[in-house]
Amino acid sequence: MITKCNRTVIAIAVIWAAVIFASAFTLRETEYFLQLMPIYGAGAIMCIILSGSLCKRK
């Protein structure tokens, strides 16, 4: 069963996936592509981990 906390983590992951995909599509042939993708990926991972840990605290 999916709890409210799990839905929050899934929603955050979907939003970050959309941000990363849109940025990759927009920056695909620029010099910023390789610089920004690791930053976006790290930001996404940190947000997902933090939201999951906050949910488990409650």
PQR file with spaces between the fields and no chain letter, atoms N, CA, C, O and H, PARSE charges and radii, in Angstrom:
ATOM       1  N    MET     1       0.832   -1.175    0.000 -0.4000 1.5000
ATOM       2  CA   MET     1       0.000    0.000    0.000 -0.0000 2.0000
ATOM       3  C    MET     1       0.884    1.247    0.000  0.5500 1.7000
ATOM       4  O    MET     1       1.870    1.317    0.733 -0.5500 1.4000
ATOM       5  N    ILE     2       0.529    2.213   -0.813 -0.4000 1.5000
ATOM       6  CA   ILE     2       1.319    3.440   -0.918 -0.0000 2.0000
ATOM       7  C    ILE     2       0.808    4.440    0.112  0.5500 1.7000
ATOM       8  O    ILE     2      -0.367    4.805    0.119 -0.5500 1.4000
ATOM       9  H    ILE     2      -0.272    2.156   -1.409  0.4000 1.0000
ATOM      10  N    THR     3       1.704    4.868    0.969 -0.4000 1.5000
ATOM      11  CA   THR     3       1.344    5.842    1.992 -0.0000 2.0000
ATOM      12  C    THR     3       1.516    7.259    1.453  0.5500 1.7000
ATOM      13  O    THR     3       2.033    7.461    0.354 -0.5500 1.4000
ATOM      14  H    THR     3       2.659    4.571    0.964  0.4000 1.0000
ATOM      15  N    LYS     4       1.082    8.219    2.231 -0.4000 1.5000
ATOM      16  CA   LYS     4       1.210    9.619    1.835 -0.0000 2.0000
ATOM      17  C    LYS     4       2.678    9.990    1.666  0.5500 1.7000
ATOM      18  O    LYS     4       3.034   10.760    0.775 -0.5500 1.4000
ATOM      19  H    LYS     4       0.663    8.055    3.124  0.4000 1.0000
ATOM      20  N    CYS     5       3.514    9.442    2.518 -0.4000 1.5000
ATOM      21  CA   CYS     5       4.944    9.725    2.462 -0.0000 2.0000
ATOM      22  C    CYS     5       5.563    9.173    1.172  0.5500 1.7000
ATOM      23  O    CYS     5       6.372    9.839    0.525 -0.5500 1.4000
ATOM      24  H    CYS     5       3.224    8.817    3.243  0.4000 1.0000
ATOM      25  N    ASN     6       5.176    7.963    0.816 -0.4000 1.5000
ATOM      26  CA   ASN     6       5.699    7.362   -0.409 -0.0000 2.0000
ATOM      27  C    ASN     6       5.249    8.143   -1.638  0.5500 1.7000
ATOM      28  O    ASN     6       6.013    8.304   -2.590 -0.5500 1.4000
ATOM      29  H    ASN     6       4.519    7.422    1.342  0.4000 1.0000
ATOM      30  N    ARG     7       4.017    8.626   -1.618 -0.4000 1.5000
ATOM      31  CA   ARG     7       3.531    9.429   -2.740 -0.0000 2.0000
ATOM      32  C    ARG     7       4.328   10.713   -2.868  0.5500 1.7000
ATOM      33  O    ARG     7       4.580   11.182   -3.978 -0.5500 1.4000
ATOM      34  H    ARG     7       3.396    8.496   -0.845  0.4000 1.0000
ATOM      35  N    THR     8       4.724   11.281   -1.750 -0.4000 1.5000
ATOM      36  CA   THR     8       5.527   12.501   -1.780 -0.0000 2.0000
ATOM      37  C    THR     8       6.887   12.244   -2.412  0.5500 1.7000
ATOM      38  O    THR     8       7.349   13.026   -3.243 -0.5500 1.4000
ATOM      39  H    THR     8       4.520   10.900   -0.848  0.4000 1.0000
ATOM      40  N    VAL     9       7.520   11.161   -2.024 -0.4000 1.5000
ATOM      41  CA   VAL     9       8.832   10.816   -2.586 -0.0000 2.0000
ATOM      42  C    VAL     9       8.705   10.535   -4.084  0.5500 1.7000
ATOM      43  O    VAL     9       9.562   10.957   -4.861 -0.5500 1.4000
ATOM      44  H    VAL     9       7.145   10.525   -1.349  0.4000 1.0000
ATOM      45  N    ILE    10       7.665    9.840   -4.495 -0.4000 1.5000
ATOM      46  CA   ILE    10       7.452    9.552   -5.915 -0.0000 2.0000
ATOM      47  C    ILE    10       7.207   10.840   -6.687  0.5500 1.7000
ATOM      48  O    ILE    10       7.728   11.012   -7.789 -0.5500 1.4000
ATOM      49  H    ILE    10       6.968    9.498   -3.864  0.4000 1.0000
ATOM      50  N    ALA    11       6.422   11.743   -6.119 -0.4000 1.5000
ATOM      51  CA   ALA    11       6.145   13.017   -6.787 -0.0000 2.0000
ATOM      52  C    ALA    11       7.425   13.833   -6.960  0.5500 1.7000
ATOM      53  O    ALA    11       7.646   14.426   -8.016 -0.5500 1.4000
ATOM      54  H    ALA    11       5.999   11.603   -5.224  0.4000 1.0000
ATOM      55  N    ILE    12       8.260   13.863   -5.935 -0.4000 1.5000
ATOM      56  CA   ILE    12       9.527   14.594   -6.031 -0.0000 2.0000
ATOM      57  C    ILE    12      10.420   13.977   -7.099  0.5500 1.7000
ATOM      58  O    ILE    12      11.066   14.701   -7.856 -0.5500 1.4000
ATOM      59  H    ILE    12       8.081   13.381   -5.077  0.4000 1.0000
ATOM      60  N    ALA    13      10.464   12.658   -7.170 -0.4000 1.5000
ATOM      61  CA   ALA    13      11.277   11.986   -8.184 -0.0000 2.0000
ATOM      62  C    ALA    13      10.766   12.292   -9.589  0.5500 1.7000
ATOM      63  O    ALA    13      11.564   12.507  -10.502 -0.5500 1.4000
ATOM      64  H    ALA    13       9.939   12.070   -6.555  0.4000 1.0000
ATOM      65  N    VAL    14       9.456   12.314   -9.773 -0.4000 1.5000
ATOM      66  CA   VAL    14       8.887   12.612  -11.091 -0.0000 2.0000
ATOM      67  C    VAL    14       9.179   14.057  -11.492  0.5500 1.7000
ATOM      68  O    VAL    14       9.518   14.327  -12.644 -0.5500 1.4000
ATOM      69  H    VAL    14       8.808   12.139   -9.031  0.4000 1.0000
ATOM      70  N    ILE    15       9.050   14.972  -10.555 -0.4000 1.5000
ATOM      71  CA   ILE    15       9.342   16.381  -10.856 -0.0000 2.0000
ATOM      72  C    ILE    15      10.804   16.556  -11.247  0.5500 1.7000
ATOM      73  O    ILE    15      11.103   17.241  -12.225 -0.5500 1.4000
ATOM      74  H    ILE    15       8.775   14.753   -9.619  0.4000 1.0000
ATOM      75  N    TRP    16      11.720   15.943  -10.495 -0.4000 1.5000
ATOM      76  CA   TRP    16      13.136   16.048  -10.836 -0.0000 2.0000
ATOM      77  C    TRP    16      13.446   15.389  -12.174  0.5500 1.7000
ATOM      78  O    TRP    16      14.267   15.896  -12.938 -0.5500 1.4000
ATOM      79  H    TRP    16      11.477   15.386   -9.701  0.4000 1.0000
ATOM      80  N    ALA    17      12.802   14.274  -12.462 -0.4000 1.5000
ATOM      81  CA   ALA    17      13.015   13.623  -13.760 -0.0000 2.0000
ATOM      82  C    ALA    17      12.580   14.548  -14.889  0.5500 1.7000
ATOM      83  O    ALA    17      13.257   14.637  -15.913 -0.5500 1.4000
ATOM      84  H    ALA    17      12.135   13.862  -11.841  0.4000 1.0000
ATOM      85  N    ALA    18      11.458   15.235  -14.711 -0.4000 1.5000
ATOM      86  CA   ALA    18      10.994   16.176  -15.723 -0.0000 2.0000
ATOM      87  C    ALA    18      11.957   17.348  -15.887  0.5500 1.7000
ATOM      88  O    ALA    18      12.221   17.787  -17.006 -0.5500 1.4000
ATOM      89  H    ALA    18      10.909   15.162  -13.879  0.4000 1.0000
ATOM      90  N    VAL    19      12.476   17.850  -14.781 -0.4000 1.5000
ATOM      91  CA   VAL    19      13.433   18.960  -14.843 -0.0000 2.0000
ATOM      92  C    VAL    19      14.701   18.531  -15.564  0.5500 1.7000
ATOM      93  O    VAL    19      15.210   19.258  -16.416 -0.5500 1.4000
ATOM      94  H    VAL    19      12.261   17.493  -13.872  0.4000 1.0000
ATOM      95  N    ILE    20      15.208   17.366  -15.229 -0.4000 1.5000
ATOM      96  CA   ILE    20      16.431   16.870  -15.866 -0.0000 2.0000
ATOM      97  C    ILE    20      16.205   16.615  -17.346  0.5500 1.7000
ATOM      98  O    ILE    20      17.051   16.971  -18.166 -0.5500 1.4000
ATOM      99  H    ILE    20      14.795   16.775  -14.537  0.4000 1.0000
ATOM     100  N    PHE    21      15.085   16.006  -17.704 -0.4000 1.5000
ATOM     101  CA   PHE    21      14.788   15.733  -19.111 -0.0000 2.0000
ATOM     102  C    PHE    21      14.642   17.030  -19.906  0.5500 1.7000
ATOM     103  O    PHE    21      15.189   17.153  -21.002 -0.5500 1.4000
ATOM     104  H    PHE    21      14.398   15.716  -17.038  0.4000 1.0000
ATOM     105  N    ALA    22      13.910   17.991  -19.360 -0.4000 1.5000
ATOM     106  CA   ALA    22      13.720   19.265  -20.062 -0.0000 2.0000
ATOM     107  C    ALA    22      15.042   20.006  -20.223  0.5500 1.7000
ATOM     108  O    ALA    22      15.308   20.586  -21.275 -0.5500 1.4000
ATOM     109  H    ALA    22      13.466   17.892  -18.470  0.4000 1.0000
ATOM     110  N    SER    23      15.863   19.988  -19.191 -0.4000 1.5000
ATOM     111  CA   SER    23      17.166   20.649  -19.279 -0.0000 2.0000
ATOM     112  C    SER    23      18.075   19.950  -20.283  0.5500 1.7000
ATOM     113  O    SER    23      18.785   20.602  -21.047 -0.5500 1.4000
ATOM     114  H    SER    23      15.647   19.516  -18.335  0.4000 1.0000
ATOM     115  N    ALA    24      18.048   18.634  -20.277 -0.4000 1.5000
ATOM     116  CA   ALA    24      18.876   17.888  -21.228 -0.0000 2.0000
ATOM     117  C    ALA    24      18.422   18.164  -22.656  0.5500 1.7000
ATOM     118  O    ALA    24      19.249   18.312  -23.556 -0.5500 1.4000
ATOM     119  H    ALA    24      17.471   18.104  -19.656  0.4000 1.0000
ATOM     120  N    PHE    25      17.125   18.232  -22.862 -0.4000 1.5000
ATOM     121  CA   PHE    25      16.598   18.514  -24.199 -0.0000 2.0000
ATOM     122  C    PHE    25      16.975   19.925  -24.637  0.5500 1.7000
ATOM     123  O    PHE    25      17.341   20.142  -25.793 -0.5500 1.4000
ATOM     124  H    PHE    25      16.453   18.112  -22.131  0.4000 1.0000
ATOM     125  N    THR    26      16.888   20.877  -23.723 -0.4000 1.5000
ATOM     126  CA   THR    26      17.192   22.272  -24.057 -0.0000 2.0000
ATOM     127  C    THR    26      18.683   22.494  -24.273  0.5500 1.7000
ATOM     128  O    THR    26      19.078   23.248  -25.163 -0.5500 1.4000
ATOM     129  H    THR    26      16.592   20.701  -22.784  0.4000 1.0000
ATOM     130  N    LEU    27      19.506   21.846  -23.468 -0.4000 1.5000
ATOM     131  CA   LEU    27      20.953   22.090  -23.506 -0.0000 2.0000
ATOM     132  C    LEU    27      21.725   21.047  -24.304  0.5500 1.7000
ATOM     133  O    LEU    27      22.951   20.987  -24.200 -0.5500 1.4000
ATOM     134  H    LEU    27      19.186   21.234  -22.745  0.4000 1.0000
ATOM     135  N    ARG    28      21.056   20.235  -25.087 -0.4000 1.5000
ATOM     136  CA   ARG    28      21.696   19.071  -25.703 -0.0000 2.0000
ATOM     137  C    ARG    28      22.895   19.391  -26.586  0.5500 1.7000
ATOM     138  O    ARG    28      23.794   18.557  -26.696 -0.5500 1.4000
ATOM     139  H    ARG    28      20.060   20.283  -25.172  0.4000 1.0000
ATOM     140  N    GLU    29      22.950   20.539  -27.208 -0.4000 1.5000
ATOM     141  CA   GLU    29      24.080   20.844  -28.083 -0.0000 2.0000
ATOM     142  C    GLU    29      24.853   22.070  -27.623  0.5500 1.7000
ATOM     143  O    GLU    29      25.408   22.807  -28.439 -0.5500 1.4000
ATOM     144  H    GLU    29      22.220   21.217  -27.118  0.4000 1.0000
ATOM     145  N    THR    30      24.888   22.284  -26.322 -0.4000 1.5000
ATOM     146  CA   THR    30      25.630   23.426  -25.792 -0.0000 2.0000
ATOM     147  C    THR    30      26.766   22.934  -24.910  0.5500 1.7000
ATOM     148  O    THR    30      26.861   21.750  -24.589 -0.5500 1.4000
ATOM     149  H    THR    30      24.438   21.686  -25.659  0.4000 1.0000
ATOM     150  N    GLU    31      27.617   23.861  -24.530 -0.4000 1.5000
ATOM     151  CA   GLU    31      28.750   23.506  -23.673 -0.0000 2.0000
ATOM     152  C    GLU    31      28.331   23.324  -22.223  0.5500 1.7000
ATOM     153  O    GLU    31      29.098   22.785  -21.426 -0.5500 1.4000
ATOM     154  H    GLU    31      27.540   24.823  -24.790  0.4000 1.0000
ATOM     155  N    TYR    32      27.138   23.761  -21.867 -0.4000 1.5000
ATOM     156  CA   TYR    32      26.670   23.654  -20.483 -0.0000 2.0000
ATOM     157  C    TYR    32      26.088   22.283  -20.151  0.5500 1.7000
ATOM     158  O    TYR    32      25.910   21.954  -18.978 -0.5500 1.4000
ATOM     159  H    TYR    32      26.514   24.199  -22.515  0.4000 1.0000
ATOM     160  N    PHE    33      25.794   21.498  -21.154 -0.4000 1.5000
ATOM     161  CA   PHE    33      25.147   20.202  -20.938 -0.0000 2.0000
ATOM     162  C    PHE    33      25.940   19.327  -19.970  0.5500 1.7000
ATOM     163  O    PHE    33      25.396   18.850  -18.974 -0.5500 1.4000
ATOM     164  H    PHE    33      25.938   21.766  -22.107  0.4000 1.0000
ATOM     165  N    LEU    34      27.203   19.118  -20.258 -0.4000 1.5000
ATOM     166  CA   LEU    34      28.023   18.234  -19.426 -0.0000 2.0000
ATOM     167  C    LEU    34      28.315   18.834  -18.049  0.5500 1.7000
ATOM     168  O    LEU    34      28.623   18.104  -17.107 -0.5500 1.4000
ATOM     169  H    LEU    34      27.644   19.505  -21.068  0.4000 1.0000
ATOM     170  N    GLN    35      28.222   20.145  -17.931 -0.4000 1.5000
ATOM     171  CA   GLN    35      28.475   20.775  -16.643 -0.0000 2.0000
ATOM     172  C    GLN    35      27.254   20.705  -15.729  0.5500 1.7000
ATOM     173  O    GLN    35      27.402   20.530  -14.519 -0.5500 1.4000
ATOM     174  H    GLN    35      27.972   20.738  -18.696  0.4000 1.0000
ATOM     175  N    LEU    36      26.059   20.836  -16.285 -0.4000 1.5000
ATOM     176  CA   LEU    36      24.865   20.928  -15.458 -0.0000 2.0000
ATOM     177  C    LEU    36      24.215   19.585  -15.134  0.5500 1.7000
ATOM     178  O    LEU    36      23.543   19.469  -14.108 -0.5500 1.4000
ATOM     179  H    LEU    36      25.939   20.978  -17.267  0.4000 1.0000
ATOM     180  N    MET    37      24.391   18.585  -15.965 -0.4000 1.5000
ATOM     181  CA   MET    37      23.716   17.313  -15.708 -0.0000 2.0000
ATOM     182  C    MET    37      24.148   16.652  -14.390  0.5500 1.7000
ATOM     183  O    MET    37      23.287   16.156  -13.664 -0.5500 1.4000
ATOM     184  H    MET    37      24.937   18.679  -16.798  0.4000 1.0000
ATOM     185  N    PRO    38      25.448   16.625  -14.052 -0.5600 1.5000
ATOM     186  CA   PRO    38      25.808   16.056  -12.742  0.2800 2.0000
ATOM     187  C    PRO    38      25.253   16.865  -11.568  0.5500 1.7000
ATOM     188  O    PRO    38      24.903   16.300  -10.531 -0.5500 1.4000
ATOM     189  N    ILE    39      25.174   18.176  -11.732 -0.4000 1.5000
ATOM     190  CA   ILE    39      24.625   19.019  -10.672 -0.0000 2.0000
ATOM     191  C    ILE    39      23.141   18.724  -10.485  0.5500 1.7000
ATOM     192  O    ILE    39      22.677   18.573   -9.354 -0.5500 1.4000
ATOM     193  H    ILE    39      25.457   18.634  -12.575  0.4000 1.0000
ATOM     194  N    TYR    40      22.402   18.641  -11.569 -0.4000 1.5000
ATOM     195  CA   TYR    40      20.975   18.313  -11.481 -0.0000 2.0000
ATOM     196  C    TYR    40      20.781   16.916  -10.893  0.5500 1.7000
ATOM     197  O    TYR    40      19.899   16.710  -10.059 -0.5500 1.4000
ATOM     198  H    TYR    40      22.778   18.763  -12.488  0.4000 1.0000
ATOM     199  N    GLY    41      21.584   15.978  -11.315 -0.4000 1.5000
ATOM     200  CA   GLY    41      21.466   14.614  -10.796 -0.0000 2.0000
ATOM     201  C    GLY    41      21.728   14.555   -9.304  0.5500 1.7000
ATOM     202  O    GLY    41      21.003   13.885   -8.569 -0.5500 1.4000
ATOM     203  H    GLY    41      22.301   16.146  -11.992  0.4000 1.0000
ATOM     204  N    ALA    42      22.755   15.248   -8.854 -0.4000 1.5000
ATOM     205  CA   ALA    42      23.065   15.265   -7.424 -0.0000 2.0000
ATOM     206  C    ALA    42      21.959   15.955   -6.634  0.5500 1.7000
ATOM     207  O    ALA    42      21.602   15.517   -5.540 -0.5500 1.4000
ATOM     208  H    ALA    42      23.345   15.792   -9.451  0.4000 1.0000
ATOM     209  N    GLY    43      21.423   17.026   -7.189 -0.4000 1.5000
ATOM     210  CA   GLY    43      20.318   17.715   -6.524 -0.0000 2.0000
ATOM     211  C    GLY    43      19.097   16.830   -6.405  0.5500 1.7000
ATOM     212  O    GLY    43      18.423   16.819   -5.375 -0.5500 1.4000
ATOM     213  H    GLY    43      21.713   17.381   -8.077  0.4000 1.0000
ATOM     214  N    ALA    44      18.814   16.091   -7.458 -0.4000 1.5000
ATOM     215  CA   ALA    44      17.662   15.185   -7.437 -0.0000 2.0000
ATOM     216  C    ALA    44      17.853   14.087   -6.399  0.5500 1.7000
ATOM     217  O    ALA    44      16.938   13.783   -5.634 -0.5500 1.4000
ATOM     218  H    ALA    44      19.360   16.100   -8.296  0.4000 1.0000
ATOM     219  N    ILE    45      19.019   13.506   -6.374 -0.4000 1.5000
ATOM     220  CA   ILE    45      19.284   12.422   -5.423 -0.0000 2.0000
ATOM     221  C    ILE    45      19.184   12.934   -3.988  0.5500 1.7000
ATOM     222  O    ILE    45      18.606   12.269   -3.129 -0.5500 1.4000
ATOM     223  H    ILE    45      19.763   13.753   -6.996  0.4000 1.0000
ATOM     224  N    MET    46      19.742   14.107   -3.729 -0.4000 1.5000
ATOM     225  CA   MET    46      19.685   14.658   -2.373 -0.0000 2.0000
ATOM     226  C    MET    46      18.251   14.970   -1.955  0.5500 1.7000
ATOM     227  O    MET    46      17.872   14.695   -0.817 -0.5500 1.4000
ATOM     228  H    MET    46      20.212   14.648   -4.427  0.4000 1.0000
ATOM     229  N    CYS    47      17.452   15.534   -2.849 -0.4000 1.5000
ATOM     230  CA   CYS    47      16.058   15.841   -2.507 -0.0000 2.0000
ATOM     231  C    CYS    47      15.264   14.571   -2.234  0.5500 1.7000
ATOM     232  O    CYS    47      14.458   14.531   -1.304 -0.5500 1.4000
ATOM     233  H    CYS    47      17.760   15.757   -3.774  0.4000 1.0000
ATOM     234  N    ILE    48      15.482   13.545   -3.027 -0.4000 1.5000
ATOM     235  CA   ILE    48      14.757   12.289   -2.830 -0.0000 2.0000
ATOM     236  C    ILE    48      15.176   11.623   -1.520  0.5500 1.7000
ATOM     237  O    ILE    48      14.332   11.123   -0.776 -0.5500 1.4000
ATOM     238  H    ILE    48      16.137   13.577   -3.782  0.4000 1.0000
ATOM     239  N    ILE    49      16.463   11.617   -1.245 -0.4000 1.5000
ATOM     240  CA   ILE    49      16.946   11.016    0.007 -0.0000 2.0000
ATOM     241  C    ILE    49      16.429   11.785    1.213  0.5500 1.7000
ATOM     242  O    ILE    49      15.969   11.183    2.183 -0.5500 1.4000
ATOM     243  H    ILE    49      17.149   12.023   -1.849  0.4000 1.0000
ATOM     244  N    LEU    50      16.499   13.113    1.160 -0.4000 1.5000
ATOM     245  CA   LEU    50      16.047   13.917    2.290 -0.0000 2.0000
ATOM     246  C    LEU    50      14.545   13.800    2.512  0.5500 1.7000
ATOM     247  O    LEU    50      14.088   13.719    3.652 -0.5500 1.4000
ATOM     248  H    LEU    50      16.872   13.603    0.372  0.4000 1.0000
ATOM     249  N    SER    51      13.783   13.790    1.435 -0.4000 1.5000
ATOM     250  CA   SER    51      12.332   13.658    1.615 -0.0000 2.0000
ATOM     251  C    SER    51      11.973   12.286    2.162  0.5500 1.7000
ATOM     252  O    SER    51      11.053   12.162    2.970 -0.5500 1.4000
ATOM     253  H    SER    51      14.154   13.856    0.509  0.4000 1.0000
ATOM     254  N    GLY    52      12.682   11.267    1.737 -0.4000 1.5000
ATOM     255  CA   GLY    52      12.438    9.924    2.273 -0.0000 2.0000
ATOM     256  C    GLY    52      12.814    9.801    3.730  0.5500 1.7000
ATOM     257  O    GLY    52      12.117    9.140    4.500 -0.5500 1.4000
ATOM     258  H    GLY    52      13.429   11.368    1.080  0.4000 1.0000
ATOM     259  N    SER    53      13.915   10.435    4.118 -0.4000 1.5000
ATOM     260  CA   SER    53      14.322   10.349    5.518 -0.0000 2.0000
ATOM     261  C    SER    53      13.411   11.172    6.413  0.5500 1.7000
ATOM     262  O    SER    53      13.174   10.793    7.560 -0.5500 1.4000
ATOM     263  H    SER    53      14.481   10.971    3.492  0.4000 1.0000
ATOM     264  N    LEU    54      12.899   12.281    5.917 -0.4000 1.5000
ATOM     265  CA   LEU    54      11.959   13.080    6.708 -0.0000 2.0000
ATOM     266  C    LEU    54      10.647   12.323    6.912  0.5500 1.7000
ATOM     267  O    LEU    54      10.015   12.430    7.964 -0.5500 1.4000
ATOM     268  H    LEU    54      13.092   12.589    4.985  0.4000 1.0000
ATOM     269  N    CYS    55      10.254   11.572    5.917 -0.4000 1.5000
ATOM     270  CA   CYS    55       9.020   10.792    6.038 -0.0000 2.0000
ATOM     271  C    CYS    55       9.177    9.682    7.075  0.5500 1.7000
ATOM     272  O    CYS    55       8.241    9.391    7.819 -0.5500 1.4000
ATOM     273  H    CYS    55      10.767   11.485    5.063  0.4000 1.0000
ATOM     274  N    LYS    56      10.334    9.075    7.125 -0.4000 1.5000
ATOM     275  CA   LYS    56      10.543    7.976    8.059 -0.0000 2.0000
ATOM     276  C    LYS    56      10.673    8.457    9.499  0.5500 1.7000
ATOM     277  O    LYS    56      10.469    7.684   10.435 -0.5500 1.4000
ATOM     278  H    LYS    56      11.094    9.312    6.520  0.4000 1.0000
ATOM     279  N    ARG    57      11.011    9.726    9.678 -0.4000 1.5000
ATOM     280  CA   ARG    57      11.136   10.294   11.012 -0.0000 2.0000
ATOM     281  C    ARG    57       9.789   10.429   11.705  0.5500 1.7000
ATOM     282  O    ARG    57       9.692   10.294   12.924 -0.5500 1.4000
ATOM     283  H    ARG    57      11.177   10.354    8.918  0.4000 1.0000
ATOM     284  N    LYS    58       8.766   10.694   10.928 -0.4000 1.5000
ATOM     285  CA   LYS    58       7.442   10.957   11.510 -0.0000 2.0000
ATOM     286  C    LYS    58       6.811    9.725   12.081  0.5500 1.7000
ATOM     287  O    LYS    58       5.698    9.788   12.604 -0.5500 1.4000
ATOM     288  H    LYS    58       8.846   10.804    9.938  0.4000 1.0000
